[in-house]
Amino acid sequence: MNSLQHHGPKEAYKQLHFRMQKSGLSSIKVEISRRAGKMQFHFTGLDAEVKQAEKILADWN
């Protein structure tokens, strides 16, 4: 599977949002910015869900 860095921010958001919904993380908000050619991800929501979302992202990258 390709890393999220190979996609544009819009496609990365769609794929990441789909994975989070599939994992039951419905209240998480994701902000994606691009800095120095790499995407930066920022999650907001409940602490437990943010940690789970960061784990999903870490496992994917």
Steps between C-alpha positions, in 0.01 A plus 500: 500500500622849422579748771270796543789725398462378140151650478384858495347642817144458374541131415694435821216657699240280328696180559591584860145610580366172358740294713409692813126454440561131438674484841209674673661844539212722395571811712861555385581800281807489279696797370765440238762755407805471282833622635835454329344255254359270770146490630440581865194346669323655799214321676244661731246319713493283811845407634445125471375531143784734403753243625324226303495720186873572541561126528305439179710766327827360639412148388416626154810713442 
